C-alpha cells in the first residue's frame, strides 16, 4: 500500500504539472524515478494511464477516471489534515479536572484567568478533591493528586515534589515515644491514604516549637 501510494502521488503530480520533469522537481525525485513509478502503476493495473509524445502527455480514458477518483481521495486527505490542525489550535469542549485544595489554591487558581483567555472556546469544570474514586464516576479528564498511585489502569505523570512534615503534640510523644522512624508502624497516627510511612523519604530530626513537635 505504501509503495502504491508513492506511485499514485507521482501520477497525480505528473498530470497536474503536465510534465515528468516538473513533477520530479516538485516531488524531489529524479525524472527517471517518476517515470518508473508511472510504468509500475500501469503494469499493476494492466492499463495505460497516459499517452506520451515528445511535447506533451495526455490522459487515457481509464487514466482520467483513475485521476478523478484519486484526486478526490487526495482532497479528502488534505481536508482531514486541515481539520486535525484546526482542532489542535482551536481547542473547544468541556474539560473536567480536579486537584487537592492546597495545590489548587496555590498553583491552579492563579493560572485560570490566563488559561481561559488563551482558550476561550474551552469550558472548565474544576473541583477540589483528594480521592481517586471519583475519576471514573465523575468522568474527570485530569486529576492532580498527592502520593503514590496504586496498581491501576490510570496513567500518571509526576509533576513535582515538596516536603511533608510529621507533627505530634508533646503529650502524644509521652504516651507513644518515637525514637526512630520505624516506630510509626506501632502508633496511632493520621496520614494520607495514598502515603505509606515506609515510603517517606525524610530525614529524622526532633524540633520543638511551642507545644508541637516536628519529627
Residue pairs with C-beta under 8 A, 6 or more apart in sequence:
4 41
4 44
6 37
7 37
7 38
7 40
7 41
7 44
8 41
8 70
9 27
10 23
10 27
10 29
10 34
10 37
10 38
10 41
11 37
11 38
11 41
11 49
11 66
11 67
11 70
12 67
12 70
12 71
12 74
13 23
13 26
13 27
13 34
14 20
14 23
14 34
14 38
14 50
14 57
15 50
15 57
15 59
15 63
15 67
16 23
17 23
17 26
18 56
18 57
19 57
20 31
20 34
20 35
20 38
20 57
21 31
23 34
24 30
24 31
24 33
24 34
27 34
38 49
38 50
41 49
42 48
42 49
42 50
45 62
45 66
47 60
47 62
47 63
48 60
48 62
48 63
49 59
49 60
49 62
49 63
49 66
49 67
50 57
50 58
50 59
50 60
50 63
51 57
51 58
51 59
51 60
59 67
90 121
91 119
91 121
91 122
92 121
92 122
93 121
93 122
93 123
94 122
94 123
94 124
94 125
95 122
95 123
95 124
95 125
95 141
95 142
96 125
96 138
96 139
96 140
96 141
96 142
97 124
97 125
97 126
97 140
97 141
97 142
97 143
97 144
98 126
98 127
98 128
98 129
98 134
98 138
98 140
98 142
98 143
98 144
99 107
99 108
99 126
99 128
99 129
99 143
99 144
99 145
100 128
100 129
100 130
100 144
100 145
100 146
101 128
101 130
103 144
103 146
104 126
104 128
104 144
108 126
108 144
112 124
112 126
115 124
116 122
116 124
127 138
129 143
130 145
130 146
130 192
132 143
132 145
132 149
132 152
132 154
132 194
134 140
134 143
135 143
135 154
144 159
145 194
146 192
146 194
146 195
147 192
147 193
147 194
147 195
148 194
148 195
148 196
148 199
149 156
149 194
150 194
164 195
164 200
164 202
165 214
165 215
166 184
166 189
166 200
166 202
166 214
166 215
167 212
167 213
167 214
167 215
168 178
168 189
168 212
168 213
168 215
169 211
169 212
169 213
170 208
170 211
170 213
173 213
176 183
176 186
176 187
176 188
177 183
178 184
178 187
178 215
180 204
181 197
181 200
181 202
181 204
184 197
185 197
185 198
191 197
204 215
205 214
205 215
206 213
206 214
206 215
207 213
207 214
208 214
